[in-house]
Amino acid sequence: METPGTQSTTTGDVVAQSEELTRAISAPLLFFYVLGDVLGSGIYALIGVMA
C-alpha cells in the first residue's frame, strides 16, 4: 500500500537505472581462449588418429 507522495519502483525500473555490463575481452583472456581451442582440437585429432 502506497502513501501519498511516494512512488513505487518495479523491477524493470531498477534494471533500467543500474549500470550496464560492458563487453570486453583482455589480451590474456583471449590468449587462454585460443590456447584452449588449440589444445582441445589437438586432443580430438589425436583420438581420431588412434581410432
N, C-alpha and C positions, 0 to 999 in steps of 0.2 A: 504494500500500500504506500503510495507516494504522499508526501506532504506538499502543500502548495509551495511553489517556488523551487522545487528540486526537479532534477531531470534524471531519469533512469538511463543507464547505458546498457546496450545489448552487446553480445559477444562480437558481432560484426563491427560495432563502433570501436571496440577495444582493439581489434585486429587492425583496423584501418589507421588507428592512431600510433600503433607500435612501429618500430623501425623495420625495414625490410632487410632480409639477408642478401649479401652480395655474393655473386657467383665469381669465385676467384680460385685459381689453382696456382700454387707456387712452383718454382723450378724443382725443388727436391721432391715434391709430391708428384709432379709429372714424371720425373726420373724413375721413382719407385713404381709408378703405374706401368710405365713401358717395360721396366725390368721384369715385373710380374707377368706381363703378357708374353714376353720372350721366353722366360723360363717355363711358363705354363704350356706354351705351344711346343717347346722342346721336349717336355715330358710326354705329351700326346704323340709327337713324332717318334720318339724312342719306343713307345709301346706299340705303335704301328709297325715299326721295323721288326720288333721281336715277335709279332703275331704271325 
